[in-house]
Amino acid sequence: MVWWLAATVLFGLLMALFAIGLPAAFAFFGINAVGAWVWLGGDPGLVQMIRNGVASISQFSLTPIPFFVLMGEVLFHTGVAMKAIDAIDRLIWRVPGRLSVVAVVAGTVFSAISGSTIATTALLGSLMLPEMLRRGYHPKMAMGPIMAIGGVDMLIPPSALTVLLGSLASISIAELLIAGIVPGVLLSVAFVAYIVLRAALQPSLAPAFEHERLRAWDRWRPLLVYVLPLVIIFVVVVLAMAAGWATPTESAAVGAVATVAVAWAYRSLTWSNLLQALLGTAGISGVILFIIVGATTFAQILTFSGATNGLVEAIRGAELAPYVVLGTMMLILLVLGCFIDQVSMMLITLPFFMPLVQHYGFDPVWFGVLFLICMQLGLLTPPFGMLLFTMKSVAPKEVTMQQVFGAVTPYVVFGLLMLALVIAFPPLATWLPKTLFAK
């Protein structure tokens, strides 16, 4: 079978399974079973598929995932996150669009502790959106910042999807985790600047309200008590990786233990909410690992069918300019992000993209950050952006899906601009990991 026909059959079946609503993990298992029988040799191919699945989740590099997820679960279930929001709210009190700014700042802090974009969006949406709407904030000004900063969670470590991307693409996980910090922080700063400017030009979007006047110490004390320890945990996790004191797994374990210790010190940790956090961690990690099981076999089947080598050789033979190929890859990711989840994006594209990255000599860490930005945009783009539906699920019933789409549009533009900036200026992604990991 020629390579293009094999690719058409495999991806046609995959899209058909997605179209009937089959979860990604089961869709890939179905394709893998058929592909293993056809291209890997019948019964021996099926046995090899099982062996590949076991080997794919036995990698030490994947162990940071449950620790990063646990950090966020503990933060949310113990209520420490709500105390941090209140602390930030006390400090920011004379800024136009104050509550929207609080959402972005609080979301940035949570991004440095939580490994789940959905959890960040759901928490901020359920806690802050009703209050913002009650105070007369326009729905776009209320919902947009919460969804946008939820997406940034993917760029700022710890991030379970970053670990997964590094593992599947054979990119240094420690360097990739740190490479997302600068673009993530720049996006957060851009969001704050945009909110303040919009609220100053159109005060009706975010009406000002009288805030309780507090003494300086009363404003700063909650920040020192409830936010500073979370920032310290983030710094320790990043420095431990950068200085070579610990592997990403060991750093993640230290972060998880420190987060539990902080919650205990605040007397917020109970057996009940600890059990909830552990169950949530097991559920999220299980879904991620279950999907990974199908990744290795799918990539191998693409190789054995000739689809991977055929496409790569066709692109090489066309002698396209490197940045034309890169732009095409980014466009494919942006389109896919409108329709499928982030893990499926990785599983579908990485077997084709990584050989091209090696052929054209692109920095893999830089390419990984570009991939993360595209996945972050996929969380926010209609019609199937995951954070759009997360926001709709926690928003009041009178909020329509059209309002949700409209609210996120300006922030999607910022994400596209950041993607263009990182393409034009690679040091935005590569400078920090190269500096911290300099030998």
C-alpha positions as CSV (number, residue, x, y, z in Angstrom):
1,M,0.0,0.0,0.0
2,V,1.4,3.4,-1.0
3,W,2.2,5.8,1.9
4,W,-0.5,8.4,1.1
5,L,-3.2,5.7,0.9
6,A,-2.1,4.2,4.2
7,A,-2.1,7.7,5.8
8,T,-5.6,8.4,4.4
9,V,-6.9,5.1,5.7
10,L,-5.5,5.6,9.2
11,F,-6.5,9.2,9.6
12,G,-9.8,8.7,7.9
13,L,-10.7,5.9,10.4
14,L,-9.4,8.1,13.3
15,M,-11.6,11.1,12.3
16,A,-14.6,8.8,11.9
17,L,-14.2,7.5,15.4
18,F,-13.8,11.1,16.7
19,A,-16.9,12.1,14.8
20,I,-19.1,9.5,16.5
21,G,-18.0,10.8,19.8
22,L,-15.6,8.0,20.9
23,P,-13.1,9.3,23.5
24,A,-9.6,9.8,22.2
25,A,-8.0,6.9,24.1
26,F,-10.5,4.4,22.7
27,A,-10.3,5.9,19.2
28,F,-6.5,5.4,19.2
29,F,-6.8,1.9,20.7
30,G,-9.2,1.0,17.9
31,I,-6.9,2.3,15.2
32,N,-3.9,0.6,16.8
33,A,-5.6,-2.8,16.9
34,V,-6.4,-2.6,13.2
35,G,-3.0,-1.1,12.3
36,A,-1.1,-3.7,14.4
37,W,-3.0,-6.5,12.7
38,V,-2.4,-5.2,9.1
39,W,1.1,-3.7,9.3
40,L,2.8,-5.4,12.3
41,G,1.9,-8.9,11.4
42,G,-1.4,-10.3,12.8
43,D,-1.2,-11.9,16.2
44,P,2.4,-11.0,16.8
45,G,1.5,-7.4,16.0
46,L,-1.2,-7.3,18.6
47,V,1.2,-8.7,21.2
48,Q,3.7,-6.0,20.2
49,M,1.0,-3.4,20.6
50,I,0.5,-4.5,24.2
51,R,4.2,-4.5,24.9
52,N,4.5,-1.0,23.5
53,G,1.7,0.2,25.7
54,V,3.3,-1.1,28.8
55,A,6.7,0.3,27.9
56,S,5.2,3.7,27.1
57,I,3.9,4.3,30.6
58,S,6.9,2.7,32.3
59,Q,9.1,5.7,31.6
60,F,10.6,7.6,34.5
61,S,10.1,10.8,32.6
62,L,6.3,10.7,33.0
63,T,6.3,10.5,36.8
64,P,6.2,14.3,37.3
65,I,2.6,14.3,35.9
66,P,0.8,13.0,39.0
67,F,2.9,15.2,41.3
68,F,2.1,18.4,39.3
69,V,-1.6,17.5,39.2
70,L,-1.6,16.8,42.9
71,M,-0.2,20.3,43.6
72,G,-3.2,21.9,41.9
73,E,-5.7,19.5,43.4
74,V,-4.5,20.2,47.0
75,L,-4.5,23.9,46.3
76,F,-8.1,24.0,45.2
77,H,-9.7,21.4,47.5
78,T,-8.2,22.8,50.7
79,G,-9.3,26.4,49.9
80,V,-5.8,27.8,49.9
81,A,-6.5,29.1,46.4
82,M,-9.4,31.2,47.7
83,K,-7.2,32.7,50.4
84,A,-4.7,33.7,47.8
85,I,-7.4,35.3,45.6
86,D,-8.5,37.4,48.6
87,A,-4.9,38.4,49.3
88,I,-4.4,39.6,45.8
89,D,-7.8,41.4,45.8
90,R,-6.8,43.4,48.9
91,L,-3.6,44.6,47.3
92,I,-5.1,45.6,43.9
93,W,-7.8,48.2,44.7
94,R,-7.3,51.4,42.7
95,V,-6.7,49.8,39.2
96,P,-9.4,50.1,36.5
97,G,-11.0,46.8,35.9
98,R,-9.8,45.6,39.3
99,L,-11.5,42.3,39.5
100,S,-10.5,41.3,36.0
101,V,-6.9,42.2,36.9
102,V,-7.2,40.2,40.1
103,A,-8.3,37.2,38.0
104,V,-5.3,37.4,35.8
105,V,-2.8,37.9,38.6
106,A,-4.4,35.1,40.7
107,G,-4.5,32.8,37.7
108,T,-0.8,33.5,37.1
109,V,0.0,32.5,40.7
110,F,-2.1,29.4,40.4
111,S,-0.3,28.5,37.1
112,A,2.9,28.4,39.0
113,I,1.4,25.7,41.3
114,S,-1.3,23.9,39.4
115,G,-0.8,21.5,36.5
116,S,-4.4,21.8,35.2
117,T,-5.7,24.5,32.9
118,I,-9.3,23.3,33.4
119,A,-9.0,23.4,37.2
120,T,-7.7,27.0,37.2
121,T,-10.5,28.2,34.9
122,A,-13.2,26.4,36.8
123,L,-12.0,27.7,40.1
124,L,-11.7,31.3,39.0
125,G,-14.9,31.2,37.1
126,S,-17.0,29.8,39.9
127,L,-15.5,32.1,42.5
128,M,-15.1,35.4,40.7
129,L,-17.5,35.4,37.7
130,P,-20.8,35.8,39.8
131,E,-19.3,38.6,41.8
132,M,-18.0,40.4,38.7
133,L,-21.4,40.2,37.0
134,R,-23.1,41.3,40.2
135,R,-21.0,44.4,40.2
136,G,-22.0,45.3,36.7
137,Y,-19.0,44.0,34.7
138,H,-19.7,43.4,31.1
139,P,-19.7,39.6,30.4
140,K,-16.8,40.0,28.0
141,M,-14.7,41.8,30.6
142,A,-15.6,39.2,33.2
143,M,-15.2,35.9,31.4
144,G,-12.4,36.8,28.9
145,P,-9.5,37.2,31.4
146,I,-10.5,34.1,33.4
147,M,-10.4,31.9,30.2
148,A,-7.3,33.5,28.9
149,I,-5.2,33.0,32.0
150,G,-6.5,29.4,32.3
151,G,-4.8,28.8,28.9
152,V,-1.5,30.4,30.1
153,D,-1.4,27.7,32.8
154,M,-0.1,25.4,30.1
155,L,3.0,27.6,29.5
156,I,4.0,28.3,33.1
157,P,5.4,25.3,35.0
158,P,4.3,23.0,36.4
159,S,2.3,21.7,33.5
160,A,1.3,18.1,33.0
161,L,0.9,18.6,29.2
162,T,4.4,20.0,29.0
163,V,5.8,16.9,30.6
164,L,3.7,14.8,28.2
165,L,4.9,16.8,25.1
166,G,8.5,16.5,26.2
167,S,8.2,12.8,26.7
168,L,6.5,12.1,23.4
169,A,8.7,14.4,21.4
170,S,12.0,13.4,23.1
171,I,12.6,17.0,24.2
172,S,14.3,17.8,27.5
173,I,11.4,18.1,30.0
174,A,13.3,20.3,32.4
175,E,14.3,22.8,29.7
176,L,10.8,22.7,28.1
177,L,9.1,23.4,31.4
178,I,11.4,26.5,32.0
179,A,11.2,27.7,28.4
180,G,7.5,28.5,28.8
181,I,8.0,30.9,31.7
182,V,8.9,34.1,29.7
183,P,6.2,33.8,27.0
184,G,3.7,32.9,29.8
185,V,4.5,35.9,32.0
186,L,4.6,38.2,28.9
187,L,1.1,37.1,28.0
188,S,-0.1,37.7,31.6
189,V,1.4,41.2,31.5
190,A,-0.2,41.9,28.1
191,F,-3.6,40.8,29.5
192,V,-3.3,43.1,32.5
193,A,-2.3,46.1,30.2
194,Y,-5.2,45.4,27.9
195,I,-7.7,45.1,30.7
196,V,-6.6,48.3,32.4
197,L,-6.6,50.3,29.1
198,R,-10.0,49.0,28.1
199,A,-11.5,49.7,31.5
200,A,-10.0,53.2,31.5
201,L,-11.3,54.0,28.0
202,Q,-14.7,52.4,28.6
203,P,-15.5,52.5,32.4
204,S,-18.9,51.0,31.7
205,L,-17.3,47.7,30.9
206,A,-15.9,47.4,34.5
207,P,-17.7,49.9,36.9
208,A,-15.6,51.1,39.8
209,F,-16.9,50.5,43.3
210,E,-16.0,51.6,46.7
211,H,-13.5,49.3,48.3
212,E,-12.8,48.9,52.0
213,R,-9.9,51.1,52.9
214,L,-7.3,49.2,54.8
215,R,-4.0,50.1,56.4
216,A,-0.9,49.3,54.5
217,W,0.0,46.3,56.7
218,D,-3.5,44.9,56.5
219,R,-3.3,45.0,52.7
220,W,0.2,43.4,52.5
221,R,-0.1,40.9,55.3
222,P,-2.4,38.4,53.4
223,L,-0.1,38.6,50.4
224,L,2.9,37.6,52.5
225,V,1.0,34.9,54.4
226,Y,-1.0,33.2,51.6
227,V,0.8,34.1,48.3
228,L,4.5,34.3,49.1
229,P,4.7,30.6,50.2
230,L,3.2,29.5,46.9
231,V,5.7,31.7,44.9
232,I,8.5,30.2,47.0
233,I,7.4,26.7,46.1
234,F,7.4,27.6,42.4
235,V,10.9,29.1,42.7
236,V,12.2,26.1,44.5
237,V,10.8,23.6,42.0
238,V,12.3,25.6,39.0
239,L,15.7,26.2,40.7
240,A,16.0,22.6,41.7
241,M,15.7,21.5,38.1
242,A,17.8,24.4,36.7
243,A,20.7,23.9,39.2
244,G,20.8,20.2,38.7
245,W,19.9,19.5,42.3
246,A,17.0,17.3,41.3
247,T,15.4,15.7,38.3
248,P,12.0,17.0,37.1
249,T,10.4,14.1,39.0
250,E,12.2,14.9,42.2
251,S,11.4,18.6,41.9
252,A,7.7,17.8,41.3
253,A,7.7,15.5,44.4
254,V,9.2,18.3,46.5
255,G,6.6,20.7,45.2
256,A,3.8,18.3,46.0
257,V,5.0,17.7,49.5
258,A,5.6,21.5,50.0
259,T,2.0,22.2,48.8
260,V,0.5,19.7,51.2
261,A,2.7,21.1,54.0
262,V,1.5,24.7,53.3
263,A,-2.1,23.6,53.3
264,W,-1.5,21.8,56.7
265,A,0.2,24.9,58.1
266,Y,-2.9,27.0,57.2
267,R,-5.0,24.3,59.0
268,S,-6.9,23.8,55.8
269,L,-5.9,20.2,55.2
270,T,-8.3,17.6,56.3
271,W,-8.6,13.8,55.6
272,S,-11.7,14.6,53.5
273,N,-10.2,17.2,51.2
274,L,-6.9,15.3,51.0
275,L,-8.8,12.2,49.8
276,Q,-10.6,14.4,47.2
277,A,-7.3,15.8,46.0
278,L,-5.8,12.3,45.7
279,L,-8.9,10.9,43.9
280,G,-8.8,13.9,41.5
281,T,-5.1,13.3,40.9
282,A,-5.6,9.6,40.2
283,G,-8.5,10.4,37.8
284,I,-6.6,13.0,35.8
285,S,-3.3,11.2,35.7
286,G,-5.1,7.9,34.8
287,V,-6.7,9.5,31.8
288,I,-3.4,11.0,30.6
289,L,-1.5,7.8,31.0
290,F,-4.3,5.7,29.4
291,I,-4.0,7.9,26.3
292,I,-0.2,7.6,26.3
293,V,-0.6,3.8,26.0
294,G,-1.9,4.3,22.5
295,A,0.7,6.8,21.4
296,T,3.8,4.6,20.9
297,T,2.0,2.0,18.9
298,F,0.2,4.6,16.7
299,A,3.6,6.3,15.9
300,Q,5.1,2.8,15.1
301,I,2.2,1.9,12.9
302,L,2.6,5.1,10.9
303,T,6.2,4.3,10.4
304,F,5.6,0.7,9.4
305,S,2.9,1.7,7.0
306,G,5.3,4.1,5.3
307,A,3.1,7.2,6.0
308,T,5.7,9.0,8.2
309,N,8.7,8.5,5.9
310,G,6.6,9.1,2.8
311,L,5.3,12.5,3.9
312,V,8.7,13.6,5.3
313,E,10.4,12.6,2.0
314,A,7.7,14.4,0.0
315,I,8.3,17.6,1.9
316,R,12.1,17.2,1.6
317,G,11.8,16.7,-2.1
318,A,9.7,19.8,-2.5
319,E,12.7,21.8,-1.1
320,L,10.5,24.2,0.8
321,A,12.0,27.0,2.8
322,P,12.3,26.0,6.5
323,Y,10.0,28.8,7.7
324,V,7.4,27.8,5.2
325,V,7.4,24.3,6.6
326,L,7.3,25.7,10.2
327,G,4.4,28.0,9.3
328,T,2.5,25.1,7.8
329,M,3.0,23.1,10.9
330,M,1.7,25.9,13.1
331,L,-1.3,26.4,10.9
332,I,-2.1,22.7,11.1
333,L,-1.9,22.9,14.9
334,L,-4.2,26.0,15.1
335,V,-6.8,24.3,12.8
336,L,-6.7,21.0,14.8
337,G,-7.0,23.0,18.0
338,C,-10.4,24.2,16.9
339,F,-11.8,20.6,16.8
340,I,-9.8,18.2,18.9
341,D,-8.2,18.0,22.4
342,Q,-4.6,18.8,23.1
343,V,-3.4,15.2,23.7
344,S,-4.9,14.1,20.4
345,M,-3.1,17.0,18.7
346,M,0.2,15.6,20.0
347,L,-0.5,12.0,19.1
348,I,-1.6,12.9,15.5
349,T,1.1,15.4,14.6
350,L,4.3,14.6,16.5
351,P,5.2,11.4,14.5
352,F,5.3,13.7,11.4
353,F,6.6,16.9,12.9
354,M,9.6,15.8,14.9
355,P,11.4,14.2,11.9
356,L,10.9,17.6,10.1
357,V,12.2,19.5,13.1
358,Q,15.4,17.3,13.0
359,H,15.7,17.6,9.3
360,Y,15.5,21.4,9.2
361,G,17.6,21.9,12.3
362,F,15.0,23.7,14.4
363,D,15.8,24.0,18.1
364,P,13.5,21.3,19.7
365,V,12.9,23.4,22.9
366,W,11.9,26.4,20.8
367,F,9.6,24.2,18.7
368,G,8.2,22.7,21.8
369,V,7.2,26.2,23.1
370,L,5.6,27.0,19.7
371,F,3.7,23.8,20.0
372,L,2.5,24.7,23.6
373,I,1.3,28.1,22.4
374,C,-0.7,26.5,19.6
375,M,-2.2,24.0,22.1
376,Q,-3.0,26.9,24.5
377,L,-4.8,28.7,21.7
378,G,-6.7,25.5,20.9
379,L,-8.1,25.6,24.4
380,L,-9.6,29.0,23.6
381,T,-10.7,28.8,19.9
382,P,-14.3,27.9,18.9
383,P,-16.1,25.7,18.3
384,F,-14.7,23.1,20.6
385,G,-12.2,24.9,22.8
386,M,-12.2,23.1,26.2
387,L,-12.0,26.2,28.3
388,L,-14.9,27.7,26.5
389,F,-17.1,24.9,27.6
390,T,-15.6,25.0,31.1
391,M,-16.5,28.6,31.4
392,K,-20.0,27.9,30.1
393,S,-20.5,25.2,32.7
394,V,-19.7,27.5,35.6
395,A,-21.3,30.7,34.2
396,P,-24.9,31.8,35.1
397,K,-27.6,30.3,32.8
398,E,-28.3,33.6,31.1
399,V,-24.7,33.7,29.7
400,T,-24.8,32.5,26.1
401,M,-22.2,30.5,24.2
402,Q,-21.9,33.5,21.8
403,Q,-21.0,35.7,24.7
404,V,-18.3,33.2,25.8
405,F,-16.9,33.2,22.2
406,G,-16.9,37.0,22.0
407,A,-15.2,37.3,25.4
408,V,-12.2,35.2,24.5
409,T,-11.5,36.7,21.1
410,P,-9.1,39.6,22.1
411,Y,-7.0,37.1,24.1
412,V,-6.8,34.7,21.2
413,V,-5.3,37.6,19.2
414,F,-2.7,38.2,22.0
415,G,-1.9,34.5,21.8
416,L,-1.4,34.7,18.0
417,L,0.9,37.7,18.5
418,M,2.9,35.8,21.1
419,L,3.3,32.9,18.6
420,A,4.5,35.3,16.0
421,L,7.0,37.0,18.4
422,V,8.5,33.6,19.5
423,I,8.9,32.6,15.9
424,A,10.6,35.9,15.1
425,F,12.6,36.1,18.3
426,P,13.5,32.5,19.4
427,P,15.4,33.8,22.5
428,L,12.1,34.6,24.1
429,A,11.8,30.8,24.5
430,T,15.4,29.6,24.6
431,W,17.2,32.3,26.6
432,L,16.1,31.3,30.1
433,P,16.7,27.5,29.7
434,K,20.0,28.1,28.0
435,T,21.0,30.4,30.8
436,L,19.9,28.2,33.7
437,F,21.2,25.0,32.1
438,A,24.5,26.5,30.9
439,K,27.3,24.0,31.4
